[in-house]
């Protein structure tokens, strides 16, 4: 038994020493907020901006991006093909679950607030003032509107 424990410990130690090389990335990403490059988001109603930090968003890789919404902005009910993790950076982000945007059925998330939506879960959001959120997960990231008429790409 002692020999098995020693062999197991040695195997674990070697795996731990080798792991950093396997996990290492060739480049680090260090960005200040002023270095983010904001662009329009065709899949969201006009006014939203995106800054991709890690991606690309259309591939099955780790993704991180920020979305900036103007005051009085609404995101109609929609779902994503993969789990989505949201952290509020600034402003307040009001989120609700369901098939139709209903401001009375939302939870207000202040800076530091977190939301995690499972894949294909219908949800919606709105802002009162300018708001920035950070989204991360594993791509591909896409937005599918519950009501196809809400999709700005079809207008």
N, C-alpha and C positions, 0 to 999 in steps of 0.2 A: 504494500500500500504506500509506504514511504517513497519507494522508487517511482511509482506512478505520479505522486504529488510533485516530486522533484522534476520529472519529465514534463508534466503539465505546466509547472511554473516556468521552466526554461522555454517551452514553446510559447507561452504567453509573453514572456519578456522579449523574445526575438520578434514576435509579431508587433509588439508595441514599438520596438526600435525601428522596424521596417515601415510601420504605418505612416509616420510623417512624410517620408519620401513619396509614398503612394498618394497621400492626400495633398501634397504641396502643389500650389499653383505657381505658374511661371511668373505671374505679375500680381502685384498688390494693387488695390484700388483705394486711393486716398483722395477724397473730394471735400472741398468746403462747400457750403450752400451756394456761394457765389459762382462756383464752377459748374453747377448743373446747367445743362442745356435743355431749355423748355421748348416743346413743339406742340402743335395742335394734335388732337386725338380724334380721328375721323369716326371712330366707333362710339364716341360719346357726344351728347348734345353740344352745340357750339359754345365755346367759352372755356372748356376744360383744356388744361395743358398737361403734358407728360414729360418727365425727365427720367430716362432709362439709366439706371446705375449698373445693373448687371443683367445680362441677357444674351442673346436676343429673345424677345418675348414669344416668338412663334415656334420655338424649339423646346424639346423635352430636356431642359437644363435648368439649374437654379436661376431664378429671376428676382430682381429687386428694382422697383421703380417708384417714383413719386407722382402723384396726381395733384394738380392745383385747380381748385374750383373757385369761381367768382362768388360774390354774395348772391343770395337768392337763387341758387342753382339746384336743379333737380335731376336725379338719375332715375329714370323709370324702372319698374320691376324688370329684373334680368337674372341670369345665372351664368356661372362659369363652368367649363369642363373639368377643372381641377380645384382642389382646395385653395382657398384664398385667405391670407393673413393680412390684416390691415392694422396699422398703428397710426393714430392721429398725431401729426407733428405740430400743427398750429390750427387755430380756429376751433370750430365745433362741427362734428360730423354726426348727423342724425340718421340712424339706420333702422330699418324695419324689415320684417320677413313677410312675404306674401306675394300674391299675383298682381297687385295694383298699388301704386304709391298712395299711402295714406299717412299724412303727417301726424295724425293723432295716435298712430301705432308705431312710433319710433322710440329709440333710446338715444339720448344725447351723449356722445362721446367727446370729452374734452381732450386737450393735449395729454398724451401718454395713454389714452384709452385704446383698447384693443378689441378687435372683432375677428372671429374666425368663422368663415362660411364653408361648409362642406360642398363638395362638387355637386352641381345641378340643384342647389338650394336657391329658390327664388327670393330675392331681396331687392331693396330700393334704398335711396338715400336723398338727403337734401341738406343744404347749408343756409345759414342766415347771413354770415359774413364770409369773407375769403377764408378758405380752408385748404390745408395741405395734408395729404395722407401718404403713408408709405405702404406699399404692397409688396409682399414677398411670398415665394413658394417655388414650385417647380412647374415650368411651362409645359405645353404651350398655354399662354393666357389668351383668352378670347371672351367676348361679351355677347350673350345671346338674349335678346329681349323677349319677354313673355308675350307682349303684343307686338307683332312685327311692324306695325305702323309707327312704333316709337323709335325704330332703328334709323338714326340719321344717315346711314349709308344708303338708305333706300329712298331718300327724299331728293 
